[in-house]
Amino acid sequence: MSKHGKSEDQTIDDTADVDVASTGAELGAAGAAPKHGFFVRLYTGTGAFDVVGKRKMWFVISGVLVAIALASILLRGFTFGIDFEGGTKVSMPAQGAQGQVTTEQVETVFNDTIGTPPESVVVVGNGASATVQIRSETLDNDQTEDLRNALFDAFQPKGGDGQPSKQVISDSAVSETWGGQITQKALIALVVFLVIVTIYITLRYERYMAAAALAALVFDLVITAGVYSLVGFEVTPATVIGLLTILGFSLYDTVIVFDKVEENTSGFEHTTRRTFAEQANLAINQTFMRSINTSVISVLPILALMVIAVWLLGVGTLQDLALVQLVGVIVGTYSSIYFATPLLVTMRERTELVRNHTRRVMNRRKGASAKAAASVESGGVAEPASVAASAPVAIAPDKPAPGVKPTRPTGRPSGKRSPRR
């Protein structure tokens, strides 16, 4: 209790009256709400972006994305790398004695030598560092040697010294048994990661936040897998490593937003300034720039990795790692802002505590708006409808705004006591 007989919660509510009332007075003087640019609102984080209020729209968008991803996974499946399915992989420089080697030429030589077409032939990289990668079913040693000889005779691939060399044609073979073991280990790693994350979130946050954060992780996993299935990206062990990395990034971004939500909603039931949903929406706005900056800083090295390592150097393993990270950062940023927090608000609004508090806030605003309208009518001044709607709380000129030194009421002695008579 303060020395004037008011509790701290009541003081906060009174301060809210002054804030909104002052805003309403300014709007009445100007005749319209002040407008700020997009970037000003983004940097100030004052709650101008209504994410939570439009959560039904974001849920529909998220649902459509999940449906497309699941449909692609079920209908198209995945393109697994040689480490998962097994087979033989042959690589050689794309620059031969007669110029750049094309995939059609390589497929023809492979078919003439082995008798069956290869599973895939791709050119990775650009310019002198480009390489041709051939993937096929498992070949025995004699078939592999025959293929190397045929490729060398047909294209004369050049080594680092610019001279044709058979040594630059490399091959690797993975058995189906080994591929099955790699698949099993990848799934175990993913399950262990999700279990550890579940334990951490459950201990760190209350149950609704934990459920929303885990739902966001599942959303990121499904969407990223759906993108790989839809586009046809090859799934390799590097892809699994990158997936675990971006799931950790998504969790980090969600924790940033939830920490702010937790701070804004601490003791929310004792005040009637904002509803729980409004406090959560304010938290999203306050962390917008941090999420954007974190995502941009994460994307820049990934793009550099794709351009330098993949396009210039032709390192295919780094391509798999960079692709999944690029997709995951974008999806993780979206889910932490537009999916996790709106889902948290939806679940909390089903509780009795939040419902009763929201009802109290709405009732107080209606009463304050009615008092303000009555005050305006008694003064003989017509208040525009837009101003009345934007200032739903009663004016309290005798209460100071936050951070402002209180002033003494008019007619009261300024500091000296009157002499006793």
Secondary structure in CASP SS format (residue, H / E / C, confidence):
PFRMAT SS
TARGET T0000
AUTHOR 0000-0000-0000
METHOD secondary structure of the structure
MODEL  1
M C 1.00
S C 1.00
K C 1.00
H C 1.00
G C 1.00
K C 1.00
S C 1.00
E H 1.00
D H 1.00
Q H 1.00
T H 1.00
I H 1.00
D H 1.00
D H 1.00
T H 1.00
A H 1.00
D H 1.00
V H 1.00
D H 1.00
V H 1.00
A H 1.00
S H 1.00
T H 1.00
G H 1.00
A H 1.00
E H 1.00
L H 1.00
G H 1.00
A H 1.00
A H 1.00
G C 1.00
A C 1.00
A C 1.00
P C 1.00
K C 1.00
H C 1.00
G C 1.00
F H 1.00
F H 1.00
V H 1.00
R H 1.00
L H 1.00
Y H 1.00
T H 1.00
G C 1.00
T C 1.00
G C 1.00
A C 1.00
F C 1.00
D C 1.00
V C 1.00
V C 1.00
G C 1.00
K C 1.00
R H 1.00
K H 1.00
M H 1.00
W H 1.00
F H 1.00
V H 1.00
I H 1.00
S H 1.00
G H 1.00
V H 1.00
L H 1.00
V H 1.00
A H 1.00
I H 1.00
A H 1.00
L H 1.00
A H 1.00
S H 1.00
I H 1.00
L H 1.00
L H 1.00
R C 1.00
G C 1.00
F C 1.00
T E 1.00
F E 1.00
G C 1.00
I H 1.00
D H 1.00
F H 1.00
E H 1.00
G C 1.00
G E 1.00
T E 1.00
K E 1.00
V E 1.00
S E 1.00
M E 1.00
P E 1.00
A C 1.00
Q E 1.00
G E 1.00
A C 1.00
Q C 1.00
G E 1.00
Q E 1.00
V C 1.00
T C 1.00
T H 1.00
E H 1.00
Q H 1.00
V H 1.00
E H 1.00
T H 1.00
V H 1.00
F H 1.00
N H 1.00
D H 1.00
T H 1.00
I H 1.00
G C 1.00
T C 1.00
P C 1.00
P C 1.00
E C 1.00
S E 1.00
V E 1.00
V E 1.00
V E 1.00
V E 1.00
G C 1.00
N C 1.00
G H 1.00
A H 1.00
S H 1.00
A C 1.00
T E 1.00
V E 1.00
Q E 1.00
I E 1.00
R E 1.00
S E 1.00
E C 1.00
T C 1.00
L C 1.00
D C 1.00
N H 1.00
D H 1.00
Q H 1.00
T H 1.00
E H 1.00
D H 1.00
L H 1.00
R H 1.00
N H 1.00
A H 1.00
L H 1.00
F H 1.00
D H 1.00
A H 1.00
F H 1.00
Q C 1.00
P C 1.00
K E 1.00
G C 1.00
G C 1.00
D C 1.00
G C 1.00
Q C 1.00
P E 1.00
S C 1.00
K H 1.00
Q H 1.00
V H 1.00
I C 1.00
S E 1.00
D E 1.00
S E 1.00
A E 1.00
V E 1.00
S C 1.00
E H 1.00
T H 1.00
W H 1.00
G H 1.00
G H 1.00
Q H 1.00
I H 1.00
T H 1.00
Q H 1.00
K H 1.00
A H 1.00
L H 1.00
I H 1.00
A H 1.00
L H 1.00
V H 1.00
V H 1.00
F H 1.00
L H 1.00
V H 1.00
I H 1.00
V H 1.00
T H 1.00
I H 1.00
Y H 1.00
I H 1.00
T H 1.00
L H 1.00
R H 1.00
Y C 1.00
E C 1.00
R H 1.00
Y H 1.00
M H 1.00
A H 1.00
A H 1.00
A H 1.00
A H 1.00
L H 1.00
A H 1.00
A H 1.00
L H 1.00
V H 1.00
F H 1.00
D H 1.00
L H 1.00
V H 1.00
I H 1.00
T H 1.00
A H 1.00
G H 1.00
V H 1.00
Y H 1.00
S H 1.00
L H 1.00
V H 1.00
G C 1.00
F C 1.00
E E 1.00
V E 1.00
T C 1.00
P H 1.00
A H 1.00
T H 1.00
V H 1.00
I H 1.00
G H 1.00
L H 1.00
L H 1.00
T H 1.00
I H 1.00
L H 1.00
G H 1.00
F H 1.00
S H 1.00
L H 1.00
Y H 1.00
D H 1.00
T H 1.00
V H 1.00
I H 1.00
V H 1.00
F H 1.00
D H 1.00
K H 1.00
V H 1.00
E H 1.00
E H 1.00
N H 1.00
T C 1.00
S C 1.00
G C 1.00
F H 1.00
E H 1.00
H H 1.00
T C 1.00
T C 1.00
R C 1.00
R C 1.00
T C 1.00
F H 1.00
A H 1.00
E H 1.00
Q H 1.00
A H 1.00
N H 1.00
L H 1.00
A H 1.00
I H 1.00
N H 1.00
Q H 1.00
T H 1.00
F H 1.00
M H 1.00
R H 1.00
S H 1.00
I H 1.00
N H 1.00
T H 1.00
S H 1.00
V H 1.00
I H 1.00
S H 1.00
V H 1.00
L H 1.00
P H 1.00
I H 1.00
L H 1.00
A H 1.00
L H 1.00
M H 1.00
V H 1.00
I H 1.00
A H 1.00
V H 1.00
W H 1.00
L H 1.00
L C 1.00
G C 1.00
V C 1.00
G H 1.00
T H 1.00
L H 1.00
Q H 1.00
D H 1.00
L H 1.00
A H 1.00
L H 1.00
V H 1.00
Q H 1.00
L H 1.00
V H 1.00
G H 1.00
V H 1.00
I H 1.00
V H 1.00
G H 1.00
T H 1.00
Y H 1.00
S H 1.00
S H 1.00
I H 1.00
Y H 1.00
F H 1.00
A H 1.00
T H 1.00
P H 1.00
L H 1.00
L H 1.00
V H 1.00
T H 1.00
M H 1.00
R H 1.00
E C 1.00
R C 1.00
T C 1.00
E H 1.00
L H 1.00
V H 1.00
R H 1.00
N H 1.00
H H 1.00
T H 1.00
R H 1.00
R H 1.00
V H 1.00
M H 1.00
N H 1.00
R H 1.00
R H 1.00
K H 1.00
G H 1.00
A H 1.00
S H 1.00
A H 1.00
K H 1.00
A H 1.00
A H 1.00
A H 1.00
S H 1.00
V H 1.00
E H 1.00
S H 1.00
G C 1.00
G C 1.00
V C 1.00
A C 1.00
E C 1.00
P C 1.00
A H 1.00
S H 1.00
V H 1.00
A H 1.00
A H 1.00
S H 1.00
A C 1.00
P C 1.00
V C 1.00
A C 1.00
I C 1.00
A C 1.00
P C 1.00
D C 1.00
K C 1.00
P C 1.00
A C 1.00
P C 1.00
G C 1.00
V C 1.00
K C 1.00
P C 1.00
T C 1.00
R C 1.00
P C 1.00
T C 1.00
G C 1.00
R C 1.00
P C 1.00
S C 1.00
G C 1.00
K C 1.00
R C 1.00
S C 1.00
P C 1.00
R C 1.00
R C 1.00
END
